[in-house]
Amino acid sequence: MNGFVIAVGSYVKPLSAKAKTATKEIGHVTVDMGDTSCKVPLAIDYINKIEKMNRVGKKLTSIKC
């Protein structure tokens, strides 16, 4: 669910504000990832980061490995 809210807030401009309010309602998401060093980002912080880079609504055209 966290990934979906981030995707909607980052790539669908008209729904960006609604995604931000949804992240405030959802709050911090905790995921049990075992003993790994993986982290779950806060959706609101991630969406704000995309907005600061002026990349809301822009998708990558290709994947680089």
LOMI-91675 format. One record per residue (C-alpha): residue number from 1; chain; x, y, z. Coordinates in steps of 0.05 Angstrom, whole numbers, plus 5000, padded with zeros to 4 digits. Example, Ala and Ser with C-alpha at 12.3 -4.5 7.8 and 13.67 -1.06 7.14 Angstrom:
BEGIN
pt nr:1&kette:A&x:5246&y:4910&z:5156
pt nr:2&kette:A&x:5273&y:4979&z:5143
END
This chain:
BEGIN
pt nr:1&kette:A&x:5000&y:5000&z:5000
pt nr:2&kette:A&x:5057&y:5047&z:5016
pt nr:3&kette:A&x:5088&y:5037&z:4947
pt nr:4&kette:A&x:5021&y:5050&z:4913
pt nr:5&kette:A&x:5011&y:5116&z:4949
pt nr:6&kette:A&x:5082&y:5137&z:4931
pt nr:7&kette:A&x:5070&y:5118&z:4858
pt nr:8&kette:A&x:5004&y:5156&z:4854
pt nr:9&kette:A&x:5033&y:5217&z:4889
pt nr:10&kette:A&x:5095&y:5218&z:4846
pt nr:11&kette:A&x:5068&y:5202&z:4777
pt nr:12&kette:A&x:4995&y:5226&z:4775
pt nr:13&kette:A&x:4996&y:5302&z:4782
pt nr:14&kette:A&x:4922&y:5312&z:4796
pt nr:15&kette:A&x:4923&y:5261&z:4853
pt nr:16&kette:A&x:4987&y:5285&z:4886
pt nr:17&kette:A&x:4952&y:5327&z:4939
pt nr:18&kette:A&x:4903&y:5271&z:4955
pt nr:19&kette:A&x:4961&y:5222&z:4962
pt nr:20&kette:A&x:4994&y:5269&z:5012
pt nr:21&kette:A&x:4931&y:5272&z:5055
pt nr:22&kette:A&x:4925&y:5196&z:5051
pt nr:23&kette:A&x:4996&y:5187&z:5076
pt nr:24&kette:A&x:4980&y:5231&z:5136
pt nr:25&kette:A&x:4921&y:5187&z:5152
pt nr:26&kette:A&x:4960&y:5122&z:5141
pt nr:27&kette:A&x:5020&y:5144&z:5182
pt nr:28&kette:A&x:5085&y:5105&z:5189
pt nr:29&kette:A&x:5083&y:5036&z:5157
pt nr:30&kette:A&x:5122&y:4981&z:5191
pt nr:31&kette:A&x:5144&y:4919&z:5153
pt nr:32&kette:A&x:5179&y:4858&z:5181
pt nr:33&kette:A&x:5239&y:4847&z:5135
pt nr:34&kette:A&x:5277&y:4800&z:5180
pt nr:35&kette:A&x:5350&y:4815&z:5194
pt nr:36&kette:A&x:5362&y:4857&z:5132
pt nr:37&kette:A&x:5382&y:4930&z:5130
pt nr:38&kette:A&x:5323&y:4949&z:5085
pt nr:39&kette:A&x:5281&y:5009&z:5105
pt nr:40&kette:A&x:5210&y:5030&z:5087
pt nr:41&kette:A&x:5208&y:5103&z:5067
pt nr:42&kette:A&x:5155&y:5150&z:5093
pt nr:43&kette:A&x:5110&y:5163&z:5034
pt nr:44&kette:A&x:5101&y:5237&z:5049
pt nr:45&kette:A&x:5176&y:5248&z:5051
pt nr:46&kette:A&x:5186&y:5211&z:4986
pt nr:47&kette:A&x:5131&y:5250&z:4950
pt nr:48&kette:A&x:5160&y:5316&z:4976
pt nr:49&kette:A&x:5229&y:5294&z:4951
pt nr:50&kette:A&x:5200&y:5282&z:4881
pt nr:51&kette:A&x:5165&y:5350&z:4883
pt nr:52&kette:A&x:5230&y:5386&z:4902
pt nr:53&kette:A&x:5264&y:5355&z:4842
pt nr:54&kette:A&x:5205&y:5379&z:4799
pt nr:55&kette:A&x:5193&y:5309&z:4773
pt nr:56&kette:A&x:5119&y:5299&z:4791
pt nr:57&kette:A&x:5085&y:5266&z:4732
pt nr:58&kette:A&x:5149&y:5245&z:4698
pt nr:59&kette:A&x:5164&y:5171&z:4690
pt nr:60&kette:A&x:5230&y:5139&z:4671
pt nr:61&kette:A&x:5229&y:5117&z:4599
pt nr:62&kette:A&x:5276&y:5059&z:4608
pt nr:63&kette:A&x:5304&y:5017&z:4664
pt nr:64&kette:A&x:5379&y:5015&z:4676
pt nr:65&kette:A&x:5410&y:4958&z:4713
END
